[in-house]
Amino acid sequence: MLRQNLEEVEHKVQAACDRAGRKRSEVTLIAVSKTKPVEMLQEIYDCGQLEFGENKVQELVDKYQVLPSDIHWHLIGHLQRNKVKYIVDKACLIHSVDSVRLAKTISDEAVKKQCQVSILIEVNVAEEESKFGVSVEEALPLIEEISGYPNIHIEGLMTIAPFVECPEDNRAVFRKLRQLSVDINAKNINNVNVHILSMGMTNDYEVAIEEGATMVRVGTGIFGARNYGTAQ
Ligand SMILES: *Cc1c(COP(=O)(O)O)cnc(C)c1O
C-alpha cells in the first residue's frame, strides 16, 4: 500500500515537473514520517526513499538510531534552542531557522561538535499568527546577520503555506518565496547561496513545484492520515 502511495506521489511530482518544464532531478521528495512507526519508514526506505522529514527532535533521534544510516533526516518542525545539541550532527538540513538566537546556538554547537550544518530560513509568507518563521521583510536582515557565523550554511528558504481547500490559492505564496530567494541572491552576500526552496505539502506540492519548489514535504500523501491520539 505504501509503495503504491509513493508511486502515485512520484507520478504527480513528475507530471508537475513536466508542466513546468523542469527536470525531475531538480525536486527532492521528502517523506514526512512524523507520528509514523519505524516499520512504515522501513517499508518506504525499501522502495528506495532516502529523504525523511520529522518535526520533533526526540522522534527524529529515536528513528535515526534504529533505521539505516544512509537515510537523510530533515528537521522540518520548530526547533527549541535547548534541543539543538541533540540534532546538529544528525539532521542533514534544518528547515526551520527563524531567529538570530537559534542560528547562534546551532553555530556554537556545530563548532563544538566539529560538524557543518546546513539550514533553511523559515519564512511565514502568509503572515499567519499561528505559524513560526520570519516575515518576508525580516528574511534578508536575518540572513545578513547569520551569514558570518562559523559552521552554519544558509542553503535556502522554507515556508509552510496556509491550509486551503484549493491548492491554487497558495500559488501566490510560493511565488513570493521564490521571488524572495531571487532578491536575496541578487545581494551577493558572502557565504550565502539560496538555492533550496522547501515548499509544498500533500495538499499543494504540485502547485509548489510549478512555482519552483526544489524540496516538497509530503506526509499524508505517502503514509496516510496521522493520528495524534489525545496528546495534541
Ligand atoms: C507535517 C508537515 C508536513 C507534511 O504535511 P502533509 O500535509 O501530511 O503532507 C510538511 N511540512 C511540515 C513543516 C510539517 O510539519
PDBQT file of the ligand as one rigid body, heavy atoms in Angstrom, charges set to zero:
ROOT
HETATM    1  C1  LIG A 301       3.502  17.617   8.830  1.00  0.00    +0.000 C 
HETATM    2  C2  LIG A 301       4.278  18.513   7.968  1.00  0.00    +0.000 A 
HETATM    3  C3  LIG A 301       4.313  18.334   6.570  1.00  0.00    +0.000 A 
HETATM    4  C4  LIG A 301       3.543  17.255   5.838  1.00  0.00    +0.000 C 
HETATM    5  O1  LIG A 301       2.174  17.528   5.846  1.00  0.00    +0.000 OA
HETATM    6  P1  LIG A 301       1.169  16.669   4.950  1.00  0.00    +0.000 P 
HETATM    7  O2  LIG A 301       0.013  17.575   4.753  1.00  0.00    +0.000 OA
HETATM    8  O3  LIG A 301       0.816  15.452   5.736  1.00  0.00    +0.000 OA
HETATM    9  O4  LIG A 301       1.848  16.343   3.685  1.00  0.00    +0.000 OA
HETATM   10  C5  LIG A 301       5.107  19.196   5.834  1.00  0.00    +0.000 A 
HETATM   11  N1  LIG A 301       5.816  20.187   6.412  1.00  0.00    +0.000 NA
HETATM   12  C6  LIG A 301       5.805  20.388   7.743  1.00  0.00    +0.000 A 
HETATM   13  C7  LIG A 301       6.621  21.502   8.310  1.00  0.00    +0.000 C 
HETATM   14  C8  LIG A 301       5.041  19.572   8.561  1.00  0.00    +0.000 A 
HETATM   15  O5  LIG A 301       5.045  19.785   9.889  1.00  0.00    +0.000 OA
ENDROOT
TORSDOF 0
